[in-house]
Amino acid sequence: MTSPSLSLKSYSVGIICALEVEKAAVDAVLDEEHPVLPTAGDENCYTFGRIGAHNVVVACLPAGVMGKASAAVVARDMMRSFPIKIGLLVGICGAVGSEDNDVRLGDVIVSQPDGQHGGVVQWDFGKMEKDGVFRRTGTLDKPPRVLLNALQNLKAKHRRHGNELYEHLQEMIRRYPLMADEFSHPGQDHDVLFKTDYTHMEGSTCSECDLSQQARRQAHRPDDKPRIHYGNIASGDEVVKDAHTRDRIARQERILCFEMEAAGLMDSFPCVVIRGVCDYADSHKNKRWQPYAAATAASYAKELLGVVNPQGVEDLGLACDTRYRIPFSLKGIPLADHFVPRNHESQQLDSFFQPTSQPAQRSYYVVHGLGGIGKTQLCVDFARRHQKTYSAIFWLDGSSRDALQQSLVDAQLRLQHRQNLSSTMNVQDKIDDLFQWLSLSDNNHWLLIFDNVDRDSSTINEDPQAYHIDSFLPQADHGSILVTTRLSRMHRPEASLNLGPASRNVAREMVEAQTSRELDDMELLLEKLGGLPLALIQAGAFLKETNMSVSEYLNYYDKTWSKLMEAQEERPRRDYGDQTMLTTWKISYDRIKAVSPSAAKLLDLWAFLHPGDIWYKLLECLQNVTAGEITIPTWLHDLAADELPFRRCISVLSQYSLITREIDSNGLSIHPVVHSWSSFNIKSLEEKDELCYFALLMVTEVVSTIGSDQRDLGRRLVPHTRAAGHHFLVAHKRKLPH
């Protein structure tokens, strides 16, 4: 039966065989064979098909090129061409037979974690110790959890009903009669395990060997049905055909069989190894049992996939080389307490990146729009939903050159096996090292998210913190890049989303997620706020905190709006769309000022520092300072002298969703648009000058306390120093005579 053609991304299960006889057996157990699809840049030859509920692709190592290196190349190309989630390595092996371990030719051995090993042991990898003993070093990864769960389920099923390998073998012969002679059971008379000390006589078979030299073991089985064994499989670059070597390694590592490919796959191709026994890994090796052993292994693969949960496979991330897998981290990612999905926009992101397939070229997408429109949270949601899809996700603060460089340094520090190198590297060296790692040819499924790339590099001479984003991209033509920006000029044809206001239903959910209650007059509120997510969240937080009705809120809103409409400053009107957000923040600000004047003042002071990473120590240094003729005001002195009042102010600001706490950090951040509004909100030039002075004084005082061993603190202060210095220069220029 032939199925209609599917696309490459329809195949999520990969099966690899070393020999053509193994692949023939796997092809023969497919429930359905599909038309062959072209795979550009991939030298493998595939059979496409279905086993149970899973679409599978089957590949074989090149003729005459065996071993773990060849297997790794085949797996690498397979993972580039298909969205492989799980894999099977199916074929033949040499078993360790004994009186205690009743393994027979034709039986199946399946890799399963045992002891300190994940199911596969690289028996020839290690070092020779002084005592002359070879010590194996390192461990290989275990199969993915969905396959281990399937193994347990299948074993439980077999305890009740027995295995169905014999039935699958019979079905194979029925469907493909030409395979009958070669792939049928050779007969138990040809299954002989010789003593360890007895070596093979001349000839391609054991017809000349002395049968009296057979090892002692249980009598012939009552039938020819294969049995299944689970445990450690030994893998190495050499064929094991010496019984003494076989037994020595088996005793040390509790080995059931030997083969040559699995060690090249376990750390890069998440799979279970399934081996049919064709010999006993001794000098009596011959090929008589190879076809039948390949068939029993293929039959087990079919039975295993029959119990693998399709949804469990779908939920897995793509298979990738574990050398490049970096655990997902929320550090530095601005999380919303009550995120409301925007499904239509999320689907556009999903459709572009198609995270179920490996991109042949770099994927580069830009989300642009008004400040506060929800660009960042849309991308946070994408990263969290697809954290298992990508080998590594790095969230980068693109708000300034300094912030971006620090984010790249932080990303480099997350790279495995590079922490020791970092202590001797400067900032640029660390960034270069990160880009080099991202550019490695087989490290091709990472995601970089550049958030808040809002500085216009076309005016770079006026803004030293602006930059061209291309100068901060790795050179390799692979991987995925996602950018959020207010700058519409960064639009990319066919690769951009101009994010507009939230739909009415989503907007309603955003407000109600904050208030935790249904509201009357909601339609009027939504009309006023115009679907701007940050405005909706601010309004919802305000309504919850004050328990105010929507009608009361709208009355207050209209009064505030009329006042703000008197202000004709061009920039706020141009950037913030009818000033809806400005009005919302004005309401929250006035409420904060009534509840805690110090909290409102702290927000004002923040306008002259960097929007991200504020912490108490910045203020603490001011408690005993008298600067010239200016004495520190009481509100600021009180915050500097005791952390408790500072925390109370932070609590008030947090209640109105004006600030967020950074994950895994003691720092606090304010949305950049709120930060810009805070400066605009201060009307008195005298007050601006005073706050600017204190901001600059704060960073100056902290800088004066930094020791030679506090470079991280110095880097942390750089954005605040630049921000305060910038505002100081603006104030100075304003005072110069024209």
N, C-alpha and C positions, 0 to 999 in steps of 0.2 A: 504493500500500500504506500502510495507516495502522497505527501502533503503539499499543499500550495507553498510557494516560496515565502520564507520569512526573512526578516532583516538580520544583520549581524548582531544587533543588540538583543535579539530574542534568545540568544544562547548564553546561559549562565553557568553551565556545568561542563567542565573540561575533563577529558579522559586521555591519558598519555600511556602509550605502550612503547617498549624498547624494540621489539621484533615484529616483523610482518605477520608471523604466525599468531602473535598475541592480538594484533589489531584485527586480523581476520575473525578471531573468536568474538571480540567485542562488537564488531560490525554485525555479526550474525545474531546477536541477542537484542539488537535494537527492535523496539516495538514498531518503529516506523522510520523509514529513511527519507531524508529531505533532499531537495536539489542542492547542488554545490553552489556556494556563493563566492564571489571574488573577494580576496583579502589583499589589499594593496600593501606592498612592503613587507610581506610575510612569506617566508620560504617554506613554511609547513604545508603539507597536503592534508586536507581534512575530509572526514566523513561527517555529514550532518544528519541528525536524527532525533528521535525521542525515545526515552525510557520512562515509563510511567507518566508522571506529570511534568517531567523535566526535559527541556530541549538540551541536547548534548552535542558537543563536537569531539571527534576522536582524531588524535594525531599520533604519528609514529616517528621514532628517531630515524635519522638518515641511515641508509644501508651501510653496515660495517663501522658505524661511529657510535659506540656504546659508551656508557658511563655517566657519571653525575654531571659533568660539564655539558655534554650534549643534551641531556635531559633539561638542564637549566635553560639552554638556548631555546629549545622547543617550547617550554613553558612561558618564557619571556615573550616570544612572538605571539603565542596564543592569547596571553593576557593583554597584549596591545591591540589585537584584532577583535576581541570579544569581551563583554562585561562579565568575566568569570568571577563567580562567587565562591564556588567550591570545586575541588578536583578529585580525581581518582587516578592512581598509578596502578595499572593492571597488567599482570604478566606472570612470569614463571620464576622459580627460585630453587635453591638447593637447601634442603631442610636438615635440621639436627634431629636425627632419630635415635632413640634409646629405649631401654626397657621401661623407663619412667615416663618418657615422652613419646607416646605411641602415635607418631606422625607417619603417614603412609603416602606413597606416590599418588598424586591426584588430589590429595587433601588441599584445603585452602588455609592460608595463614594471613591474618589481618593485623595491621599495626594498631596497637592500642597502648596508651601510656601505662608503664609498668615500672615501679620503683622510681629511680631518679630520671628516667628517660621518658620522652614523649611518644615512644612507640617505634622510633628509628634511632639506631646507634651507628655513628660513623666509626667503624671499627679500626680504620687505619689512620685516624687523626689524633695526634697526641705527641708525646715526647718520651725518649728513653731516659730513665732515671739512672743514678749511679749504681744501683743494685742490679742493673741489667734488665729491669722490668719495664715494659712499655706501658705508660700511663695515658689512657685516653683523656682528652681535655675537651671542655665545651659540651653543650647539649643542643639538640635540634628541637625545633618547635613541635608542639603537639597538634593534632588535627583540630579544626574549628569545632566549637561546641555543638553546632547543629548536626555534625557528622557523628560526634561521640554520643549524642543523645539517640541518634538513629541506630548506632551499634547496640546500645543497651536495649532499645525497643525490639530490634531484630533478634537479639539473643533470648529475650523473654518469650518472644513468639516461637522461636525454635524449641524452647523447653516444653512448650505445650503441643506443638504440631509437627516438630521436626523441620529440617530445612527442605527447600524445594530445588536444590541444585540438580538433582537427578532429572526432575521434570523439565527444567530449563534445557538440560543437555539433550533430552529426547526431542524437545520442540525444535532445537537448533538443527538436529539431523533431519527432522521431518521437513523443515523449510528449505534446507540446503542439502539434498541427498549426496552431492559430490563430496561433502565433508565427512561422510560416514566412516570410511575406512581409516582416515588419518586421525580424526578427532574422537574416536570411540575409545573406551577403556581397553588398554593393551592386555589386561589379564593379570591376576595377582601372582601368577607364576613368574612374571617378569619384574616383580617388586621384591628386590633383595637388598637387605642392609648387611654389609659385611663388617667384620670386626675392624676396629680402628687400626690395628697393626697389619692388616692384610691389604696389600696394594694390588692394583689391577694388572691382569695379564695382558698380553697383546690382543689387538683387535678392537673394532668399533663397538662391540657388544661384550657382554660378560659370559658368553658361551664357553670360554676357556677357563673361567674362574672356578675355584674350588668351592662348591656350595656348602661344604662342611665348615667353611670359615665364616658362615653367617653369624651375625651378632644375635645374642639372645634377646628375644622380645616376644610379645603376645602372638598367639596363633593367628592364622589368616582370619580376616573378618568374614562374617556370614554373608555379606553382600558387597557389591562394588560401589555403593553409594559413598561419595566423598564426605569427610568430616571437616569441621571448621575449628581453627585454633586462633587464639588472640594473645598478643603480647609483643615483645620487642623483635624487630627485624634489623639485622646487621647489614650495613651498606658500605661499600668501599670501591676503590678503583680497580682492584684486581679480583679475578675469579678465584674463589676459594675451592680448591680441589685437593686438599690435604686433610685427612681426617683428624690428625693431631692438632693442626691449627684450628680447625672447626670446633673441636671439643674444648680447647683451651679458651677460646674467645666466648664460646657459649656458656661455659661455667662462670666466667668473670662477669658477664653482662646479662645473663638469663635470656639468651638468644634462641629464637625458634627457627630462623632461616637466614640465608645470605642472598644478597642481590647487589646490583651495581648502580642503580639510578636514584634511589630515594633520597640519599644525602644531598643531592643537588637541588631538591625540590622543597624540602620541609620548611625552610626559612623564607621561601618566596612564593610557593604555590600551595595554598592551604588544602591539604588532601589527606585521604586515607590510602595506605598502600595495601593492595590486595594481590597476593601471590599464590599461584598454584604450584604444588611441589612436583618437580620433574626429576630430581635426583637428590642425593644425600650429601652434596658438597664434599665429595671425596674423589679419589682417583678413578672411581668406577663411573664417572659421568658419561652419559650418552644421550642422544636426542630422541630416543624412542617415546618417552613420555611427554615431550614438550607440547605437542598439539593438545593432548587431553588435559594437561595441567593448565594450559592457556584457556581452554574452554571452561574448566571448573572455576577459574578466577573470574572470567567474564560473567559466568552465571551468578556468582556471588555479587558482583557489581550490580547486576540487574536487580537482584533481590534487595540489595541495600538501598538503591535509589527508589525502590518501591515504597520504602517506609520513611524516606527523608521528607520532612515537612516542607512543602513548596513555599509557604509563607515565611518560614524560618530562613530559607535561602534568600528570598526576596528582601528580607529585612537586613541581610548581611551587607557590609561594605564590600567594595571590589577587592579581589585578591591583589595583593601587591607585595613587593619584596619587603620583608620586615626590617631590613637594614634602613629603610627610608620611612618607616612608620613612626610618627611622632604623636604621642597621646594628645587628644583634644584637650584644650585648656580654655577656661572662661576668663582667665586673667586678662585684664585690659579691655574686655568686651562689655559695653554698656547694656546691661540687661534691664528689660522692662518688668515691673512687678506683675502687671496684668496685660500681657501681650494679646492683642486681638489679630488673628490672621487676616491678611488681605489676599484671598485665594486667587483672584484673577491675576494680580501682579506677581504672586509667587509662582504661578504656572508659567508665566513668561520667562522668569529666571530658570525654572526647571527645564523648560523646553530648549532654551539656548544652550545651557551647559550639558544637558542630557547626561547627568551624572551616572547613568547606567552604562556608559560606553567610554572607552579610552580614546581621548582626542589624539588624532595624528599630528595636529598642529596646535599652537597656543590658542586658547579661548580667552577673549578679552571683552568684557562687558562693562558698560557704564550706566549707573543709575543716577540721574540728575534731576534737580528740582529745587523748589523753594526751601529755605532753611526751616526745619521743623515739620516738614511734610511727611516724614516717616521713612526716609531713605535708609538710615542706619538700622532701624529695627527690622525692616524688611530683609536686610542682609544678615543681621544677627539670626533671624529665623531660618534663613537659607543655610547658614553655617551649622546651626544646631541640628537641623533635620538631616543634613548630609555629612555629619561628622564621621560616620563610618564609611562613607563613599570615598573620601580622599585619604591618601596616605598621610598627609599633613595639612593643617589649616593654620595660617598665621594671620592674626588680626593686627593691622598696622594703623597707627594714628597718623593720618596725613595732614593734620591741621597746620603744620609748619615743617620746615626743613629739620629743625632740631628734634621735634617730636618724632618725625619719621625715622631719623637716624637712630634715635633711642629705641624705637620699636623694632627696627631691624637688628640692633645689637641684642635686644631681649630674645628675638627669634633665634639668633645664632646660638645663644646660650642654651636653648632647648634641644639643640642637635645632639644626638647620642654620640658618645666617644669624643666630643669636642670641648667639654668643659675644661679639661686640663690645659688645652692649648690656649684658651681664651685669656688666661691670666697674663700672658706675655704679649698680647695683641692690642693695638690701639683700635679706636672706633672704626676707622676705614678698613683696617685689616679684618675685623670681625664681619663687616658688611660684605667685603669681597669674598670671605670664606663662605658666608651664607649663599651668595650668588653662585659660587663655584659648586656648592652642594646641590642647589636647585637646578643647575645646568647639566648634571651628570645624565648621560644618555638614558639610563634605565630608571632614573628617578623622575618620572614624567606624570605623576598624578597628584600633585600638590595644588593647593588653592591659596592665593594671596588676596586678602581683602584690604584695600586702601580706603580708609574711612575719612570723610571730611577733607577731601582735596579741594579746598575752597580758595586758596590764594592764587591770584591771577598772575601767572608767570610771564604774561606779556608786559607786565609792569615791574619786572624783576629788579630793575635798578632802583625803584622806589621802595620795594619791599624785600629786604635781604632774606626773609624767611620763605619767600616764594621759590618754587622750583619747577622744573620740567619733569613730569612723572617718568618719562622714558629713561631718564638718567638713574632711576631707582628700580629698574626692571632687569631681571636676569636675561642674558643674551640668548639662551636656548629657545628654540621654537617648539616648546611644549609647556604643559601645565595650564593652569586656569587663573585668571586675574579678574577681580571684581572691584569696581571703583564707585564710591559715592561722592558727589560733588554738587555744589550750587551752580557751578559754571556750565552754562548751556553749550559753550564752545567746545566742551569735551565730548559732545555727542558723537557717536560712531554709527555710521549708516548700518542698519540691520543688526546692530549690536548695542542698542541703548534702550533704556526705559525712561521716558520723561514722566516721573511720578507726580501725579496730580492729587487732588483732594480725595479723601476716602469716600466710598459710597455711603449713602444715607444709612443703610443697615449696619455697615461696619462702624460708622461714626457713632451710632446709637450704642453699639456694644462697647465702644471705647469709653464712653461716659459712664455707662452702667457698670462696667468692670471696676471703675474707681469708686462709685457711690455705693455699690452693693444694694441698690434699691431701685424700684421703678419710679420714674419722675413724671409728674404732670407737665404739660406744656413743652415736652421734649422737642417737638417739631420746631417750635419757635427758637429754642436754644440751638438746634442744629443749623437752622437757617442763619443765625447770627455768626456762628463759628466757622461756617463755610467748609466743613470737612477737613480742617487742618488738624492732624493728629496731636501735635504738641499742645495746641490750644484746647482740644477736647479733653486731654488728660489733665491739664491744669485746671480747667473748669470743674471736671469731675472731682478732683482732689479738694478743691475749694468748697464745693457743695457738701462733700462728706464731712469735712472738718467743721464747717459752720452749721450744718444741718439746715441750711437755707433752702427755701423753695426756688424753683426755676423762675417763677414770676418775680420774686424779690431780687434774684440774681440779675435778671434782665433789666430791671429798673436801675440797679446799681451800674450795670454794664452801660446802659444808655447815657447815664450821667458822666461816666468816665470817658466814654467815647466822645462826647461833645467837647470835653476838655482837651482830649488828645487831638481832635481834629483841628484845633487852633495851631498846633505845631505843624510847620510846613517844611521841616527838614527833609531834604530830598532823599537821602539814603534810606531811612526807615521805610518811607512809603514805597520806594522802588523795590526793596528787597523782601518786604514782609507782607505783601499782598493785602491791601486795604486795611492794614494795621490791626487786623483781628487778633493776632498773637500779642501785639503790643498792648492792646486793651486788656486781654486776659491776664497778662503778667502784671499790668498796673493794678488790677483788682487784687491779685494775690499779694503784690508788694504792699499795698495799703493795709491789707489785713495783717500781714506779718508785722508791719510797723506798729500797728495798734496792739498786737499781742506781745511783741518783743522788739522794741526799738533797736536793741543791740544786734539782733539778727538781720534787720533791714540794713543797718550800717555795715555789717560784715559783708552783705551782698554788694553794697556800694563799693567797699574797699576791694572786693574780688574783681571788680571791673578793670582794675589797673594791674592785675596779675594774669598769668596764663589761666585759661579756663579749666585745665586739668591738674590733678594731683596737688591739692591743697591739704596740708596737715598741720596739726597744732603747733609743732615746733617752730613754724614760720612766725607765729605770733608771740610765742613764749619769750623770744629774745628781746622784745620791746619793753618788758615789765620794769626795767630799771634804767631806761634810756631817757635822757632829756636832750633834745636836739636843738642846739642853739637857743633861740628865743621861743621856740615852739615846744610846748609841753604835750606829752602824749595825752589825748582826751580820755576822760574817765571811762567811757564805754570800751575803748580799745585797751586801756591799761587793765581793766577788770578781766577782759578775755585773755590777756597775756599772762596775768598773774595766777590764774586758776583754770585748769582744763575743764572743770565741771560747767561753768557758764558757757564756755565754748561749745561743749557738747549739747547744751540746751539750745543754743542758737542753731546748731546743725540739725537738731531734731525738728525745730520749727520749720526750717527751710526744706527739710526732707518731706515733711507732712504735706507741703504744697507742691511736691514733685519738682522743685526747682533745682535740686542737686541730687546726685547719685553717689553711692559708695562703690568704688572700684573693687571687683572681685580679687581676692588674694592680696589685697593691698590696704594700707592704712590711709591711703589718699582719698580725697573727695573730688568730684568733678561737677561742673555745671555745663549744661548744654551750650554749645558755642553761640547759638542764636540768642539765648537768654543772656549770655555774657555780653553780647553786643548791645542788647537792649538795656542792660544795667547801666552802661556808660551813657547811653542816650537819655536815660531816665533822670540823670543828675543834671539839673538845669543851671545850678549856680556854678559859675566858673571858679569862684573862690573855693567852693567846696571840692570841686574837681582837683584844683591845684593842691589842696591840703591832703586829699586822699592819695593822690599820685605821689606826694612827698613821703607819706607813711609807707606806701607800698615799696618804694625804692629804698627807704630806710630799713624795712624788714629784711629784704634780700641782702642788703649790704651788711647788716649785723650778722646774719647767718653765715654769709661768706667769710666773714672775719674769724669765725670759730672753726672753720674746716681745717682738719689736719691733713697731712700728706697721705694718710691711710684711708681717707674718706672720699675717694674719687666718685663713688656712686652717688653720694650726697651732692657733690659738685655738679654732676651731670643732671641730677634731679632739679637743681636750682636754675640751670641755664635758661629754660623757657620763661621762668618768672623774672629773671634778671633782664632778659631781652624785652619782655612786655612792659615792665616798669620803666625801663630806660626809654623805650619808644614813646610812652605817654609823657615822660618828662621832657623829651625833646620837642614834642608837639606843643606842650605848654610854653616852653622857652621861646619857640619860634613865634607863637601867638603874641608874646609880650614885646618882641622886638619892634622898634619903630619902623613904620612902612615908608 
